Amino acid sequence: MIEEQAKVIAIDNDQVLLEAQSQSSCNACAARQGCGTSVLSKWVGRKFTRFKAPNTVNARVGEVVVVGLAEDALLKGSLLVYLLPLIGMIIFALVADSLIAAETASRDLLLVVAAVLGFFVASFVSRVVLSSGALMGKLAPVIVRKNIAGR
């Protein structure tokens, strides 16, 4: 299970609104001095992500909790978010390539439009699948425990 600390911002019935600071792996990388990503992360500054989770540890506003996400949930979510749109883009481009005659004047432009359309259609499908109730519960983070030491 992948664990991260988050601060409780608000409580709504049995759900808590959590805020976690987005972490960069730049501090652990040997190439951080010459890396563009490291420079960009310093320029952009600290980013925070807000999300809801069930309040299973009776956390209160202001407390820091440890939130966990199963590795397989991260993998499945990543596949849906990144791979499905890419596959949609390729499939739409291949179908358009087989349907559009080679002599068509703006064939390349039509193929690009089809690929972009495939990307957006697959992204929409990915969003619908991820927001479905059954899958949402399996891919959602859970509060593992309260963090006594704080941040």
N, C-alpha and C positions, 0 to 999 in steps of 0.2 A: 504494500500500500504506500502511495506517495503522500507524504504529510507536509503541511504548511501551516504557519500560524496566521490567524485572522482575528480582527477585533470586532466585537459585537457592536453594531451601530444602532439597531432598533429591534424591537420584539413585536411580532404580530401573531397573536394566538400561540400556536405551537411551532411557528417558524421564526428564525432570527435572520436579520439582514447583517451580513458579514462584509468586512472590508479587508482585503489582503493586498500587501504590496507586491507588485510584479517583480520577480527576481530575475536578474541577468546572470548568466553563467560566466560572464567575462572575468570575474575575479579568479576563477579556477582554471582559466585557459592560459597556456604559455605564450600565445601570440597576442595578448591583449594590448601590448604597446603599439603594434603596427596594424591593428584590426580596425576596420571602418565601423563595425558594429559596436565596438567599445566606445569609440568617439561619439557615435550617434546616441548611444544610451546615456552618455554623460550630458550631451546637449539637450536631449528631450527631458531629462530629469526623472524623478520618481513617478511611477504610475501605480494607481490603485485600481483594483478590480472589486466590484461589489456583486454579491450573489446571496441567494437565500438557501438555508438548510434547516432541516428539522432540529428543534431544540431538545436534544436527547440528554443533555447534561445539566439542564436547568440553569443555563448561562444568563447573566444579567448584562444590561447595557454597560459598555466600557471594559468588560472583561476580555481577556485574550484567550482564545481556544485553539486547539489543534484540529485542523480539518484534514480528512483523509479522502483520497480518491484511488480506487482500485486501478492497478496497472492495465488490466484488460479494458476497463471503461475508457481510460485515456487512449488506448490503441483504437478501440472501436469508434470513439468520437473523432479522433484524428483522421481515420479512414473516411468517415462520412463527410467531414468538413473539407478535407484536402483532396482525397483521391476521387471521390464521386464526381465533383465538378470537372476534374481533369478528364476522367473517362467520358463524361457527357460531351465535353468539348471535342474529343477525338471522334466519338461515334457520330455526332452531328456533322462534323467535317467530312468523315468518310462517306456517310450517306449522301451528303450534298455533292461530293466528288463523283459518286456513281450516277447521280441523277442529272447533273448539269453537263450539257454537251461540251466537248472540247473546243468547239468553234465559238462558243459564247464570248462576246466581247469583254465583259467584265466578270469573267469566271473567277478570277482570284479574289476579287472583292466579295463576291457572293459566298465563296468558301470561308472567308474570314468572318463574314456576317453569320453564317451558319455555325461556325465554331464558337463565336461569342454567344450566340443564342443558346447553344448546347451547354455552355458554361453556366449561364444564368438559369436555365431550366433545371439543370442538375443541382445547382446551389439552392434553388427553391425547394426541390424535392428533399435535399439534405436537411434543410431547415425544418420542413414539415415532419420528417422522420424523427429528428432530434427533439422536437417539441411535443411529440406524441406522449401521452401519459405513461404508457407501459415502458417505453424506452427511457423516458426522462428519469424515472425512478432508479433504473439500473445504472445510469451514467452520472447521476448527481453526487456531489460531494457530501460527506457525512461528518458530523462533529465527533471526533474520537474521544477527546477529553479536554478538560480545562487546563490551561497552561498556568501553573502556579507562579512561575518565575516572571511572567510577563514578557514583554518584548525587550 
